[in-house]
Amino acid sequence: MAVAKTMVADAILSRITENIARGKASRETLGTKLAEMPPHEIAKLPRSVLMRIGSEGIATMARVAAGTDDVLPAARRVAVPMQSPDNSKGTPLPLWQLCSAAALLVIILTIVGGANERPLRWALVQTGYLTGQSAGLCARLDRWSDDCDYVVSGPGLSLKDVEVRLALDPSSLSTTNSYSQASVAIPIGTILHVNRSSRK
């Protein structure tokens, strides 16, 4: 059994060696024929023909064209290291770093968005795109409340408190009831209309 396997392996190896020698001889013959052709005829040949002759055939073409068939050595193959496009960018970040960066970005955007939400709404009201009521500027009383109605929902809110929260004088407010004293608590359910354009 071992003898039969050795014979088969030797037969395959001899056929491979024979085919390599035939291919080399064919490429040299093709290179010789191509070297005898004028350059404008070679230019008309399909690229596959030129690819088929390989480096040995090109060396043969050069030797025949130079008229020094035995002087020029056969071309030798040199491995040129190729860089893939991915290696030029570097290695990708690990998944935990990507997730950490994404979480940090979400936290920063949440903080910035929360801090700038009221000023952005106020700016939209000032440009005329929205009214103060539709922008929700009177959801709470602060310096961004403008052109809207605030409904008093908790006890103990006085005109003095409203003045401090809005950074306005009480003349900028109109209420459903009139209050003579700034320190008196405004009843729950009272509607305060905030209008900064009436400020003097």
C-alpha positions as CSV (number, residue, x, y, z in Angstrom):
1,M,0.0,0.0,0.0
2,A,2.8,2.4,0.9
3,V,4.6,1.6,-2.3
4,A,1.5,2.5,-4.4
5,K,1.1,5.8,-2.5
6,T,4.7,6.7,-3.2
7,M,4.4,5.8,-6.9
8,V,1.3,8.0,-7.2
9,A,3.0,10.9,-5.4
10,D,6.1,10.6,-7.6
11,A,3.9,10.5,-10.8
12,I,2.0,13.6,-9.7
13,L,5.3,15.4,-8.8
14,S,6.9,14.5,-12.2
15,R,3.8,15.7,-14.1
16,I,3.8,19.0,-12.2
17,T,7.5,19.5,-13.0
18,E,6.9,18.6,-16.6
19,N,4.0,21.1,-16.8
20,I,6.1,23.8,-15.2
21,A,8.8,23.2,-17.8
22,R,6.3,23.3,-20.7
23,G,4.7,26.5,-19.4
24,K,8.2,28.1,-19.1
25,A,9.0,27.0,-22.7
26,S,5.7,28.3,-24.0
27,R,6.1,31.7,-22.3
28,E,9.6,32.0,-23.8
29,T,8.3,31.1,-27.3
30,L,5.5,33.6,-26.9
31,G,7.9,36.2,-25.7
32,T,10.2,35.5,-28.7
33,K,7.3,35.9,-31.2
34,L,6.1,39.0,-29.5
35,A,9.6,40.5,-29.6
36,E,9.6,40.1,-33.4
37,M,6.4,41.9,-33.8
38,P,6.3,45.7,-34.3
39,P,5.2,47.7,-31.3
40,H,2.0,48.9,-32.9
41,E,1.0,45.3,-33.4
42,I,1.8,44.4,-29.8
43,A,-0.4,47.3,-28.7
44,K,-3.4,45.8,-30.5
45,L,-3.1,42.5,-28.6
46,P,-5.5,41.8,-25.7
47,R,-4.1,42.3,-22.3
48,S,-4.7,38.7,-21.5
49,V,-1.9,37.7,-24.0
50,L,0.6,39.9,-22.3
51,M,-0.4,38.7,-18.9
52,R,0.1,35.1,-20.0
53,I,3.8,35.5,-20.9
54,G,4.8,36.4,-17.3
55,S,8.1,37.8,-16.2
56,E,10.2,35.2,-18.1
57,G,8.4,36.0,-21.3
58,I,9.0,39.7,-20.8
59,A,12.7,39.0,-20.1
60,T,12.8,37.0,-23.3
61,M,11.2,39.8,-25.3
62,A,13.8,42.2,-23.9
63,R,16.7,39.9,-24.8
64,V,15.4,39.3,-28.3
65,A,14.6,43.0,-28.9
66,A,18.1,44.0,-27.7
67,G,19.7,41.3,-29.9
68,T,21.6,39.9,-26.9
69,D,19.7,36.7,-26.4
70,D,22.1,35.3,-23.8
71,V,23.5,38.4,-22.2
72,L,20.4,39.6,-20.2
73,P,19.6,37.5,-17.2
74,A,16.1,36.2,-16.8
75,A,13.8,38.4,-14.7
76,R,13.5,37.4,-11.1
77,R,10.4,37.8,-9.0
78,V,10.5,40.3,-6.1
79,A,7.8,40.3,-3.5
80,V,6.5,43.8,-3.0
81,P,4.7,44.2,0.4
82,M,1.3,45.7,-0.2
83,Q,-0.5,47.6,2.5
84,S,-4.2,47.2,2.7
85,P,-6.3,50.4,3.0
86,D,-7.5,49.3,6.5
87,N,-4.0,49.2,7.9
88,S,-3.3,52.8,6.9
89,K,-6.1,54.0,9.1
90,G,-4.9,52.0,12.1
91,T,-6.6,49.4,14.1
92,P,-10.3,49.9,15.0
93,L,-11.2,50.9,18.5
94,P,-12.4,48.2,20.9
95,L,-16.1,48.0,21.5
96,W,-15.9,49.2,25.1
97,Q,-14.2,52.5,24.0
98,L,-16.8,53.1,21.3
99,C,-19.6,52.5,23.8
100,S,-17.9,54.8,26.4
101,A,-17.5,57.5,23.8
102,A,-21.2,57.2,22.7
103,A,-22.4,57.3,26.3
104,L,-20.3,60.4,27.1
105,L,-21.6,62.1,24.0
106,V,-25.2,61.4,25.0
107,I,-24.5,62.8,28.5
108,I,-22.9,65.9,27.1
109,L,-25.8,66.5,24.7
110,T,-28.4,66.0,27.4
111,I,-26.7,68.5,29.7
112,V,-26.2,71.1,26.9
113,G,-29.7,70.5,25.6
114,G,-31.3,70.8,29.0
115,A,-29.3,74.0,29.8
116,N,-30.2,75.6,26.5
117,E,-33.7,74.4,26.0
118,R,-35.5,77.5,27.5
119,P,-33.2,80.1,25.8
120,L,-33.8,78.3,22.4
121,R,-37.5,78.4,22.9
122,W,-37.3,82.1,23.9
123,A,-35.3,82.8,20.7
124,L,-37.9,81.1,18.6
125,V,-40.6,83.3,20.2
126,Q,-38.5,86.5,19.6
127,T,-38.0,85.6,15.9
128,G,-41.8,85.2,15.5
129,Y,-41.8,81.5,14.6
130,L,-43.8,80.6,17.8
131,T,-45.8,82.3,20.4
132,G,-44.8,82.2,24.0
133,Q,-47.8,80.1,24.9
134,S,-47.2,77.5,22.1
135,A,-43.5,77.4,23.0
136,G,-44.4,76.6,26.7
137,L,-42.4,79.5,28.1
138,C,-44.8,79.8,31.0
139,A,-44.5,76.2,32.2
140,R,-42.5,77.8,35.0
141,L,-41.6,81.4,35.8
142,D,-38.1,82.4,35.0
143,R,-36.2,85.0,33.0
144,W,-37.2,83.2,29.7
145,S,-41.0,83.5,30.3
146,D,-42.5,85.9,27.8
147,D,-45.8,86.5,26.0
148,C,-47.7,83.8,27.8
149,D,-50.1,83.0,30.6
150,Y,-48.9,81.5,33.8
151,V,-51.5,79.8,36.0
152,V,-50.6,80.0,39.7
153,S,-50.7,76.4,41.0
154,G,-49.1,76.6,44.4
155,P,-49.7,78.6,47.6
156,G,-47.5,81.4,48.8
157,L,-46.6,83.0,45.5
158,S,-46.6,86.8,45.8
159,L,-46.0,89.6,43.2
160,K,-42.6,90.1,44.9
161,D,-41.7,86.4,44.2
162,V,-42.9,86.8,40.6
163,E,-40.8,89.9,40.2
164,V,-37.7,88.1,41.4
165,R,-38.2,85.0,39.3
166,L,-38.9,87.0,36.1
167,A,-36.4,89.7,36.8
168,L,-39.1,92.2,36.0
169,D,-41.1,94.9,37.7
170,P,-44.7,94.1,38.5
171,S,-46.0,96.6,35.9
172,S,-45.0,94.1,33.2
173,L,-47.7,91.7,34.6
174,S,-51.4,91.7,34.1
175,T,-53.5,89.6,36.4
176,T,-57.2,88.6,36.5
177,N,-57.3,90.3,39.9
178,S,-55.6,93.4,41.0
179,Y,-53.2,93.3,44.0
180,S,-52.2,96.4,45.9
181,Q,-49.6,94.8,48.1
182,A,-46.6,93.0,46.5
183,S,-46.2,90.7,49.6
184,V,-49.7,89.3,49.6
185,A,-50.0,85.7,48.3
186,I,-51.7,85.3,44.9
187,P,-54.6,82.9,45.1
188,I,-54.3,79.5,43.3
189,G,-55.8,79.5,39.8
190,T,-55.0,83.1,39.1
191,I,-53.7,83.7,35.6
192,L,-50.7,85.9,35.2
193,H,-50.0,87.2,31.7
194,V,-46.3,87.8,31.2
195,N,-45.4,90.3,28.5
196,R,-41.9,91.6,28.4
197,S,-42.5,94.0,25.5
198,S,-44.5,96.2,27.8
199,R,-41.5,96.7,30.1
200,K,-40.4,100.3,30.4
